[in-house]
Amino acid sequence: MKLSIGSRCVKYLMFIFNLLFVLTGIILLSIGVAIHGVYYEYQHFLDNKFLSVPSLLIAIGAIIFLIAFFGCCGAVRENYYLIITFTSLLVIVFILELSGGISGYVLRVRASSIVQDKMKETMRMYNNTEIQLVWDKLQQSFHCCGTKNSSDWTNLHMDIPPSCHNKVETIDPKNSNIFSGEVYPDGCYDKFLSFIRSHALQLAGVGLGIAFIQAMGIWFSVYLARSIRNSYESV
């Protein structure tokens, strides 16, 4: 069995594509793990759908390493069935990546109402130690106070938390706080929303961008499988 010059070029291009394919898997894993960590850290202000999208990208990244094996073996050995298996798996990955990319964009749009509702809900539970730690970390990290501003705390008949101040000094032995700095003037909602939207946009861009690369791989593998089948039939 001998492939035409064009088919042989596609064969080698497909082999090169598989190396790129492995790189895309590494990119998906890296970005998925990083953003999953960010979302998990602030999960009290989000819902489970935000964690599901990076988790999907992590799963796809791991699966890609297995799929690339079929593609490389099929191209090198010019095996029709391995290439068909590779193509079928690639179509599934393509669909999953499109879903992940679209979901990332949808979450970016929906983030506004979700974040605001979660912030208002958790502010009322500030006396809970876990919630207190999360809010303190948010306010210190983003240099903000409350959802819209510091008045959100007083409206709930609570003292403005120490984490709302740009500098806090503590004296012993009573461990009472002296606020030597001013309260952060900005609320956390706008800053955190911008932060979350930028990560959701990253997920959408990576998912859709790599899906485009997978579409090229599908074309290569379909063309090569057809050429191999025609070569078998001509023998």
FIZA-584526 format. One line per field, with one value per residue: residue number from 1; residue in one letter; chain; x, y, z of N, C-alpha, C in turn. Coordinates in nm, 2 decimals. Each point is the difference from the previous one (the first is absolute). Layout:
# FIZA-584526
num	[NUM/...] $
residuo	[A/...] $
cadena	[A/...] $
n.px	[X/...] $
n.py	[Y/...] $
n.pz	[Z/...] $
ca.px	[X/...] $
ca.py	[Y/...] $
ca.pz	[Z/...] $
c.px	[X/...] $
c.py	[Y/...] $
c.pz	[Z/...] $
//
This chain:
# FIZA-584526
num	[1/2/3/4/5/6/7/8/9/10/11/12/13/14/15/16/17/18/19/20/21/22/23/24/25/26/27/28/29/30/31/32/33/34/35/36/37/38/39/40/41/42/43/44/45/46/47/48/49/50/51/52/53/54/55/56/57/58/59/60/61/62/63/64/65/66/67/68/69/70/71/72/73/74/75/76/77/78/79/80/81/82/83/84/85/86/87/88/89/90/91/92/93/94/95/96/97/98/99/100/101/102/103/104/105/106/107/108/109/110/111/112/113/114/115/116/117/118/119/120/121/122/123/124/125/126/127/128/129/130/131/132/133/134/135/136/137/138/139/140/141/142/143/144/145/146/147/148/149/150/151/152/153/154/155/156/157/158/159/160/161/162/163/164/165/166/167/168/169/170/171/172/173/174/175/176/177/178/179/180/181/182/183/184/185/186/187/188/189/190/191/192/193/194/195/196/197/198/199/200/201/202/203/204/205/206/207/208/209/210/211/212/213/214/215/216/217/218/219/220/221/222/223/224/225/226/227/228/229/230/231/232/233/234/235] $
residuo	[M/K/L/S/I/G/S/R/C/V/K/Y/L/M/F/I/F/N/L/L/F/V/L/T/G/I/I/L/L/S/I/G/V/A/I/H/G/V/Y/Y/E/Y/Q/H/F/L/D/N/K/F/L/S/V/P/S/L/L/I/A/I/G/A/I/I/F/L/I/A/F/F/G/C/C/G/A/V/R/E/N/Y/Y/L/I/I/T/F/T/S/L/L/V/I/V/F/I/L/E/L/S/G/G/I/S/G/Y/V/L/R/V/R/A/S/S/I/V/Q/D/K/M/K/E/T/M/R/M/Y/N/N/T/E/I/Q/L/V/W/D/K/L/Q/Q/S/F/H/C/C/G/T/K/N/S/S/D/W/T/N/L/H/M/D/I/P/P/S/C/H/N/K/V/E/T/I/D/P/K/N/S/N/I/F/S/G/E/V/Y/P/D/G/C/Y/D/K/F/L/S/F/I/R/S/H/A/L/Q/L/A/G/V/G/L/G/I/A/F/I/Q/A/M/G/I/W/F/S/V/Y/L/A/R/S/I/R/N/S/Y/E/S/V] $
cadena	[A/A/A/A/A/A/A/A/A/A/A/A/A/A/A/A/A/A/A/A/A/A/A/A/A/A/A/A/A/A/A/A/A/A/A/A/A/A/A/A/A/A/A/A/A/A/A/A/A/A/A/A/A/A/A/A/A/A/A/A/A/A/A/A/A/A/A/A/A/A/A/A/A/A/A/A/A/A/A/A/A/A/A/A/A/A/A/A/A/A/A/A/A/A/A/A/A/A/A/A/A/A/A/A/A/A/A/A/A/A/A/A/A/A/A/A/A/A/A/A/A/A/A/A/A/A/A/A/A/A/A/A/A/A/A/A/A/A/A/A/A/A/A/A/A/A/A/A/A/A/A/A/A/A/A/A/A/A/A/A/A/A/A/A/A/A/A/A/A/A/A/A/A/A/A/A/A/A/A/A/A/A/A/A/A/A/A/A/A/A/A/A/A/A/A/A/A/A/A/A/A/A/A/A/A/A/A/A/A/A/A/A/A/A/A/A/A/A/A/A/A/A/A/A/A/A/A/A/A/A/A/A/A/A/A] $
n.px	[0.08/-0.03/0.02/-0.09/0.07/-0.12/-0.03/0.12/-0.02/-0.13/0.06/0.10/-0.09/-0.07/0.12/0.03/-0.12/0.03/0.12/-0.07/-0.06/0.12/0.06/-0.10/0.03/0.13/-0.03/-0.09/0.10/0.10/-0.07/-0.04/0.12/0.06/-0.09/0.01/0.13/-0.01/-0.07/0.08/0.10/-0.08/-0.01/0.02/0.07/0.01/-0.04/-0.05/-0.08/0.04/-0.02/-0.12/0.01/0.07/-0.09/-0.09/0.06/0.00/-0.13/-0.03/0.08/-0.05/-0.13/0.05/0.06/-0.11/-0.07/0.10/0.00/-0.13/0.00/0.10/-0.05/-0.12/0.06/0.08/-0.09/-0.06/-0.05/-0.09/0.00/0.13/0.00/-0.09/0.06/0.11/-0.06/-0.05/0.11/0.06/-0.09/0.01/0.14/-0.02/-0.10/0.08/0.10/-0.08/-0.04/0.13/0.04/-0.11/0.02/0.13/-0.05/-0.08/0.10/0.07/-0.10/-0.01/0.13/-0.05/-0.11/0.08/0.10/-0.08/-0.07/0.11/0.04/-0.12/-0.01/0.13/-0.03/-0.12/0.09/0.03/-0.09/-0.03/0.09/-0.05/-0.12/0.03/0.06/-0.10/-0.08/0.07/0.01/-0.13/-0.04/0.08/-0.03/-0.13/0.04/-0.10/-0.13/-0.06/-0.13/-0.08/0.00/0.07/-0.09/0.04/0.11/0.01/-0.04/0.09/0.02/0.10/0.10/0.07/0.02/0.09/-0.04/-0.10/0.09/0.06/-0.02/0.04/0.00/0.06/-0.06/0.09/-0.05/-0.08/0.10/-0.01/-0.08/0.11/-0.10/0.12/-0.09/-0.02/-0.13/0.02/0.01/0.06/-0.12/-0.02/-0.13/0.03/0.09/-0.08/-0.11/0.07/0.05/-0.12/-0.04/0.11/-0.02/-0.13/0.05/0.10/-0.10/-0.08/0.10/0.05/-0.12/-0.04/0.11/0.00/-0.13/0.04/0.10/-0.09/-0.07/0.12/0.02/-0.13/0.03/0.12/-0.06/-0.11/0.08/0.08/-0.11/-0.05/0.12/0.01/-0.13/0.02/0.11/-0.07/-0.10/0.10/0.03] $
n.py	[-0.12/0.09/0.09/0.09/0.09/0.04/-0.12/-0.02/0.11/-0.05/-0.11/0.07/0.06/-0.11/-0.06/0.11/-0.01/-0.13/0.04/0.07/-0.11/-0.07/0.10/-0.02/-0.13/0.03/0.07/-0.10/-0.10/0.08/0.04/-0.12/-0.05/0.10/0.00/-0.13/0.02/0.09/-0.07/-0.10/0.09/0.04/-0.13/0.06/0.06/-0.13/-0.06/-0.12/0.08/0.09/-0.10/-0.02/0.13/0.05/-0.06/0.05/0.12/-0.02/-0.05/0.10/0.09/-0.07/0.01/0.12/-0.03/-0.05/0.10/0.08/-0.10/0.00/0.14/0.00/-0.10/0.05/0.12/-0.04/-0.08/0.12/0.00/-0.04/-0.11/0.02/0.03/-0.10/-0.08/0.04/-0.02/-0.12/-0.03/0.04/-0.06/-0.11/0.00/0.00/-0.09/-0.07/0.03/-0.02/-0.11/-0.03/0.02/-0.06/-0.11/0.01/0.02/-0.11/-0.07/0.04/-0.04/-0.13/0.02/0.10/-0.06/-0.10/0.07/0.09/-0.10/-0.07/0.11/0.04/-0.12/0.00/0.12/-0.05/-0.08/0.12/-0.03/-0.07/-0.08/-0.10/0.05/0.02/-0.11/-0.05/0.06/-0.04/-0.12/0.00/0.05/-0.08/-0.11/0.04/0.02/-0.08/0.04/-0.11/-0.02/0.10/0.00/0.07/0.08/-0.09/0.01/0.13/-0.02/-0.09/0.12/0.01/-0.03/0.10/-0.11/-0.05/-0.11/0.09/-0.01/0.10/0.01/-0.12/0.06/-0.11/0.02/-0.05/-0.06/0.10/0.01/0.12/0.04/0.05/0.07/-0.01/-0.07/0.04/0.01/-0.11/0.10/-0.09/-0.04/-0.12/0.03/0.12/0.01/-0.07/0.07/0.11/-0.04/-0.03/0.11/0.06/-0.08/0.04/0.12/-0.02/-0.05/0.10/0.08/-0.07/-0.02/0.12/0.06/-0.08/0.02/0.12/-0.01/-0.05/0.10/0.06/-0.05/0.03/0.12/0.02/-0.04/0.07/0.09/-0.02/-0.01/0.10/0.07/-0.04/0.03/0.11/0.01/-0.03/0.08/0.08/-0.06] $
n.pz	[0.00/-0.09/0.08/-0.05/-0.08/-0.04/0.00/-0.06/-0.07/-0.02/-0.03/-0.06/-0.07/-0.01/-0.03/-0.08/-0.06/0.01/-0.04/-0.09/-0.04/0.02/-0.07/-0.08/0.01/-0.01/-0.10/-0.05/0.03/-0.05/-0.10/-0.03/0.03/-0.07/-0.10/0.00/0.02/-0.09/-0.08/0.03/-0.02/-0.10/0.02/0.12/-0.09/-0.03/-0.11/0.01/-0.08/0.09/0.09/-0.06/-0.04/0.10/0.07/-0.09/0.00/0.13/0.00/-0.08/0.07/0.10/-0.06/-0.03/0.11/0.04/-0.03/0.05/0.09/0.00/0.01/0.09/0.07/-0.01/0.02/0.10/0.05/-0.03/0.13/-0.08/0.08/0.02/-0.13/-0.03/0.08/-0.05/-0.12/0.03/0.06/-0.11/-0.07/0.09/-0.01/-0.13/0.01/0.08/-0.08/-0.10/0.07/0.03/-0.12/-0.05/0.09/-0.04/-0.12/0.01/0.06/-0.10/-0.08/0.06/-0.01/-0.07/-0.04/-0.04/-0.04/-0.06/-0.04/-0.05/-0.04/-0.05/-0.06/-0.04/-0.03/-0.02/-0.06/0.01/0.09/-0.11/0.07/-0.07/0.01/0.13/-0.01/-0.06/0.08/0.11/-0.06/-0.03/0.11/0.06/-0.08/0.00/0.12/0.06/0.01/0.05/-0.03/0.04/0.13/0.09/-0.05/-0.08/0.07/0.00/-0.12/0.02/0.06/-0.08/0.08/-0.05/-0.07/0.07/-0.08/0.04/0.10/-0.05/0.13/0.06/0.11/0.06/0.12/0.08/0.11/-0.01/-0.08/0.05/-0.10/-0.05/-0.06/-0.05/-0.08/-0.13/0.00/-0.06/-0.09/-0.07/-0.05/0.05/-0.02/-0.03/0.10/0.09/-0.04/-0.01/0.12/0.03/-0.05/0.05/0.11/0.01/-0.04/0.09/0.08/-0.03/0.01/0.11/0.05/-0.05/0.05/0.11/0.01/-0.03/0.09/0.08/-0.05/0.00/0.12/0.02/-0.06/0.06/0.11/-0.03/-0.04/0.10/0.08/-0.07/0.01/0.13/0.02/-0.07/0.07/0.11/-0.05/-0.03/0.12] $
ca.px	[-0.08/0.08/-0.08/0.04/0.09/-0.09/-0.04/0.12/0.02/-0.10/0.05/0.10/-0.06/-0.08/0.09/0.04/-0.12/-0.02/0.09/-0.07/-0.11/0.05/0.02/-0.13/-0.04/0.08/-0.06/-0.13/0.02/0.06/-0.10/-0.11/0.04/0.02/-0.13/-0.08/0.05/-0.05/-0.15/-0.02/0.04/-0.11/-0.13/-0.12/-0.06/-0.04/-0.07/0.07/0.02/0.13/0.10/-0.02/0.07/0.14/0.01/-0.02/0.12/0.10/-0.03/0.03/0.14/0.05/-0.04/0.07/0.13/-0.04/-0.05/0.12/0.06/-0.07/0.03/0.14/0.01/-0.07/0.07/0.13/-0.03/-0.10/-0.11/-0.13/-0.09/0.05/-0.03/-0.14/-0.01/0.06/-0.09/-0.12/0.03/0.02/-0.13/-0.06/0.07/-0.04/-0.13/0.02/0.07/-0.09/-0.09/0.07/0.02/-0.13/-0.04/0.08/-0.05/-0.13/0.02/0.05/-0.12/-0.09/0.08/-0.04/-0.10/0.04/0.09/-0.07/-0.09/0.08/0.07/-0.10/-0.04/0.10/0.02/-0.09/0.05/0.14/0.03/0.05/0.14/0.04/-0.05/0.08/0.14/-0.02/-0.03/0.12/0.10/-0.05/0.01/0.14/0.06/-0.05/0.00/-0.14/-0.07/-0.14/-0.03/0.01/0.09/0.01/-0.13/-0.07/0.02/-0.08/-0.14/-0.03/0.02/0.13/0.12/0.08/0.11/0.14/0.06/-0.04/0.10/0.12/0.11/-0.05/0.10/-0.06/0.08/-0.03/-0.04/-0.14/-0.02/-0.10/0.05/0.00/0.00/0.08/-0.01/-0.14/-0.08/0.00/-0.12/-0.06/-0.06/0.06/-0.08/0.05/0.13/0.00/-0.07/0.10/0.09/-0.07/-0.03/0.13/0.03/-0.10/0.03/0.11/-0.05/-0.07/0.10/0.08/-0.08/-0.04/0.12/0.06/-0.10/0.03/0.12/-0.05/-0.08/0.10/0.04/-0.11/0.01/0.12/-0.02/-0.10/0.07/0.10/-0.07/-0.06/0.11/0.04/-0.11/0.01/0.12/-0.03/-0.09/0.07/0.10] $
ca.py	[0.12/0.13/0.12/0.10/0.10/0.09/-0.08/-0.02/0.13/0.01/-0.10/0.06/0.12/-0.05/-0.03/0.13/0.05/-0.07/0.07/0.13/-0.05/-0.02/0.13/0.06/-0.07/0.06/0.14/-0.01/-0.04/0.11/0.11/-0.06/-0.02/0.13/0.07/-0.08/0.04/0.13/-0.01/-0.07/0.09/0.10/-0.07/0.05/0.11/-0.06/-0.13/-0.12/0.00/0.06/-0.10/-0.11/0.03/-0.03/-0.15/-0.06/0.02/-0.09/-0.13/0.00/0.00/-0.13/-0.10/0.03/-0.08/-0.14/0.01/0.03/-0.13/-0.06/0.07/-0.03/-0.13/-0.01/0.07/-0.07/-0.14/0.01/-0.10/0.06/-0.01/0.08/0.14/0.02/0.01/0.14/0.10/0.00/0.06/0.14/0.07/0.02/0.11/0.13/0.04/0.03/0.13/0.10/0.02/0.07/0.14/0.07/0.01/0.11/0.13/0.02/0.03/0.14/0.09/-0.02/0.02/0.12/-0.03/-0.10/0.06/0.10/-0.07/-0.07/0.10/0.05/-0.12/-0.04/0.11/-0.02/-0.11/0.04/-0.05/-0.13/0.01/-0.02/0.12/0.12/-0.02/0.02/0.15/0.08/-0.02/0.07/0.15/0.03/-0.02/0.09/0.14/0.05/-0.02/-0.03/-0.03/0.13/0.08/-0.04/0.02/-0.13/-0.06/0.08/-0.02/-0.13/0.02/-0.06/0.09/-0.01/-0.09/0.06/-0.02/0.11/0.11/-0.02/-0.03/-0.04/-0.03/-0.07/0.02/-0.10/-0.14/-0.02/-0.04/0.09/0.05/0.15/0.02/0.12/0.04/0.03/-0.11/-0.01/0.06/-0.08/-0.12/-0.12/-0.05/0.04/-0.05/-0.15/-0.03/0.02/-0.10/-0.12/0.00/-0.02/-0.14/-0.07/0.03/-0.09/-0.14/0.00/0.02/-0.12/-0.11/0.02/0.00/-0.13/-0.07/0.03/-0.09/-0.14/-0.01/-0.03/-0.14/-0.08/0.00/-0.08/-0.14/-0.05/0.00/-0.11/-0.12/-0.02/-0.04/-0.14/-0.09/-0.01/-0.08/-0.14/-0.04/0.00/-0.11] $
ca.pz	[0.00/-0.01/0.00/-0.09/0.06/0.08/0.12/0.09/0.06/0.10/0.10/0.08/0.06/0.11/0.10/0.06/0.07/0.12/0.10/0.04/0.08/0.14/0.06/0.03/0.12/0.11/0.02/0.06/0.14/0.08/0.02/0.08/0.14/0.06/0.02/0.10/0.13/0.03/0.03/0.12/0.11/0.02/-0.03/0.08/-0.08/-0.13/0.02/-0.05/-0.14/-0.02/0.02/-0.10/-0.13/0.00/0.02/-0.13/-0.07/0.06/-0.05/-0.14/0.00/0.04/-0.10/-0.12/-0.01/-0.05/-0.14/-0.09/-0.02/-0.12/-0.12/-0.04/-0.04/-0.12/-0.11/-0.03/-0.05/-0.11/0.04/-0.03/0.11/0.10/-0.04/0.02/0.15/0.04/-0.05/0.08/0.13/-0.02/-0.01/0.14/0.07/-0.07/0.05/0.14/0.01/-0.04/0.11/0.10/-0.05/0.01/0.14/0.06/-0.04/0.06/0.15/0.01/0.00/0.12/0.12/0.07/0.10/0.09/0.10/0.09/0.09/0.10/0.09/0.10/0.09/0.09/0.09/0.12/0.08/0.03/0.13/-0.02/-0.01/-0.14/-0.09/0.04/-0.06/-0.15/-0.02/0.04/-0.10/-0.12/0.02/0.00/-0.13/-0.10/0.06/-0.02/0.12/-0.03/-0.14/-0.08/0.08/0.14/0.06/-0.01/0.13/0.10/-0.03/0.06/0.14/0.03/0.00/-0.12/0.03/0.00/-0.13/-0.09/0.02/-0.08/0.10/0.13/0.10/0.11/0.12/0.10/0.00/-0.03/-0.14/-0.06/-0.13/-0.02/-0.14/-0.03/-0.14/-0.04/-0.06/-0.15/-0.05/-0.10/0.03/-0.06/-0.11/-0.13/-0.02/-0.01/-0.12/-0.11/0.02/-0.04/-0.14/-0.08/0.00/-0.09/-0.14/-0.03/-0.03/-0.13/-0.10/-0.01/-0.04/-0.14/-0.08/-0.02/-0.08/-0.14/-0.04/-0.01/-0.12/-0.10/0.02/-0.05/-0.15/-0.03/0.03/-0.09/-0.14/0.01/0.01/-0.13/-0.09/0.04/-0.05/-0.15/-0.03/0.02/-0.10/-0.13/0.00] $
c.px	[0.09/-0.09/0.05/0.08/-0.08/-0.04/0.11/0.03/-0.10/0.04/0.10/-0.06/-0.08/0.09/0.05/-0.12/-0.01/0.10/-0.06/-0.12/0.03/0.02/-0.13/-0.06/0.06/-0.06/-0.13/0.01/0.04/-0.10/-0.12/0.03/0.01/-0.13/-0.09/0.05/-0.05/-0.15/-0.03/0.03/-0.11/-0.13/-0.12/-0.07/-0.04/-0.09/0.08/0.03/0.14/0.12/0.00/0.07/0.15/0.03/-0.01/0.13/0.12/-0.02/0.04/0.15/0.06/-0.03/0.08/0.13/-0.03/-0.04/0.12/0.07/-0.06/0.04/0.14/0.02/-0.07/0.07/0.12/-0.02/-0.09/-0.11/-0.13/-0.08/0.05/-0.03/-0.14/-0.03/0.04/-0.10/-0.13/0.02/0.03/-0.13/-0.07/0.07/-0.03/-0.13/0.01/0.07/-0.10/-0.10/0.06/0.02/-0.13/-0.04/0.08/-0.05/-0.14/0.02/0.05/-0.12/-0.08/0.07/-0.06/-0.11/0.04/0.09/-0.07/-0.09/0.08/0.07/-0.10/-0.04/0.11/0.04/-0.08/0.06/0.15/0.05/0.05/0.15/0.05/-0.03/0.08/0.14/-0.01/-0.02/0.12/0.11/-0.03/0.03/0.15/0.07/-0.04/-0.01/-0.14/-0.07/-0.15/-0.03/0.01/0.09/-0.01/-0.14/-0.08/0.01/-0.09/-0.15/-0.05/0.02/0.13/0.11/0.07/0.12/0.14/0.06/-0.04/0.09/0.13/0.12/-0.06/0.12/-0.07/0.09/-0.04/-0.02/-0.14/-0.03/-0.10/0.06/0.00/0.01/0.07/0.00/-0.15/-0.07/0.01/-0.13/-0.08/-0.06/0.07/-0.06/0.06/0.14/0.01/-0.07/0.10/0.10/-0.05/-0.03/0.12/0.04/-0.10/0.03/0.12/-0.04/-0.07/0.10/0.08/-0.09/-0.04/0.13/0.06/-0.10/0.03/0.12/-0.05/-0.07/0.10/0.05/-0.10/0.01/0.11/-0.03/-0.10/0.06/0.09/-0.07/-0.06/0.10/0.05/-0.10/0.01/0.12/-0.03/-0.09/0.07/0.10/-0.07] $
c.py	[0.12/0.12/0.10/0.10/0.09/-0.07/-0.01/0.14/0.02/-0.09/0.07/0.13/-0.05/-0.04/0.12/0.05/-0.07/0.05/0.13/-0.04/-0.02/0.13/0.07/-0.07/0.06/0.14/-0.01/-0.04/0.11/0.11/-0.05/-0.01/0.14/0.07/-0.08/0.04/0.14/0.00/-0.08/0.08/0.09/-0.07/0.05/0.12/-0.04/-0.12/-0.11/0.00/0.07/-0.10/-0.11/0.03/-0.03/-0.15/-0.07/0.01/-0.09/-0.14/-0.02/-0.01/-0.14/-0.10/0.02/-0.08/-0.14/0.01/0.02/-0.13/-0.07/0.07/-0.02/-0.14/-0.02/0.06/-0.07/-0.13/0.00/-0.10/0.07/0.00/0.08/0.15/0.03/0.02/0.14/0.11/0.01/0.06/0.15/0.08/0.02/0.11/0.14/0.05/0.04/0.14/0.11/0.03/0.07/0.15/0.09/0.02/0.11/0.13/0.03/0.04/0.15/0.10/-0.01/0.04/0.12/-0.03/-0.11/0.06/0.09/-0.08/-0.07/0.09/0.04/-0.11/-0.03/0.12/-0.02/-0.12/0.03/-0.05/-0.14/0.01/-0.02/0.11/0.12/-0.01/0.04/0.15/0.08/-0.01/0.08/0.15/0.04/-0.01/0.10/0.15/0.06/-0.02/-0.01/-0.03/0.13/0.10/-0.03/0.01/-0.13/-0.07/0.07/-0.02/-0.14/0.01/-0.08/0.10/-0.02/-0.09/0.06/-0.01/0.11/0.12/-0.02/-0.02/-0.02/-0.03/-0.06/0.02/-0.11/0.07/-0.02/-0.03/0.09/0.07/0.16/0.02/0.13/0.04/0.02/-0.12/0.00/0.06/-0.08/-0.13/-0.12/-0.05/0.03/-0.06/-0.15/-0.05/0.01/-0.12/-0.14/0.00/-0.02/-0.14/-0.08/0.02/-0.08/-0.14/0.00/0.01/-0.12/-0.11/0.01/0.01/-0.14/-0.09/0.02/-0.08/-0.14/-0.02/-0.02/-0.14/-0.10/-0.01/-0.09/-0.15/-0.06/-0.01/-0.12/-0.14/-0.04/-0.05/-0.14/-0.10/-0.01/-0.08/-0.15/-0.06/-0.02/-0.12/-0.13] $
c.pz	[0.00/-0.01/-0.10/0.07/0.09/0.13/0.09/0.07/0.12/0.12/0.10/0.07/0.12/0.12/0.08/0.09/0.13/0.11/0.05/0.09/0.14/0.07/0.04/0.13/0.13/0.03/0.07/0.15/0.08/0.03/0.08/0.15/0.07/0.03/0.09/0.14/0.04/0.03/0.13/0.13/0.04/-0.03/0.07/-0.08/-0.14/0.02/-0.07/-0.15/-0.04/0.01/-0.11/-0.13/0.01/0.03/-0.13/-0.08/0.05/-0.05/-0.15/-0.02/0.02/-0.11/-0.13/-0.01/-0.05/-0.15/-0.10/-0.03/-0.13/-0.13/-0.05/-0.06/-0.14/-0.12/-0.04/-0.06/-0.12/0.02/-0.01/0.13/0.12/-0.03/0.02/0.15/0.04/-0.05/0.09/0.14/-0.01/-0.02/0.13/0.07/-0.05/0.06/0.15/0.01/-0.05/0.12/0.11/-0.03/0.01/0.14/0.07/-0.03/0.07/0.15/0.01/0.00/0.12/0.13/0.09/0.11/0.10/0.11/0.10/0.10/0.11/0.10/0.11/0.10/0.10/0.10/0.13/0.09/0.04/0.14/-0.01/-0.03/-0.14/-0.09/0.04/-0.06/-0.15/-0.03/0.03/-0.11/-0.13/0.02/0.01/-0.13/-0.10/0.05/-0.02/0.13/-0.03/-0.14/-0.09/0.07/0.14/0.07/0.00/0.14/0.10/-0.02/0.05/0.15/0.05/0.00/-0.13/0.03/0.00/-0.14/-0.10/0.01/-0.07/0.09/0.13/0.10/0.12/0.12/0.10/0.13/-0.04/-0.15/-0.07/-0.12/0.01/-0.15/-0.03/-0.14/-0.03/-0.05/-0.15/-0.06/-0.10/0.05/-0.07/-0.12/-0.14/-0.02/-0.02/-0.13/-0.12/0.00/-0.05/-0.15/-0.09/-0.01/-0.08/-0.14/-0.04/-0.03/-0.13/-0.12/-0.03/-0.06/-0.15/-0.09/-0.03/-0.08/-0.15/-0.05/-0.01/-0.13/-0.12/0.01/-0.05/-0.16/-0.04/0.01/-0.10/-0.14/0.00/0.00/-0.14/-0.10/0.02/-0.05/-0.15/-0.04/0.02/-0.11/-0.13/-0.01/-0.05] $
//
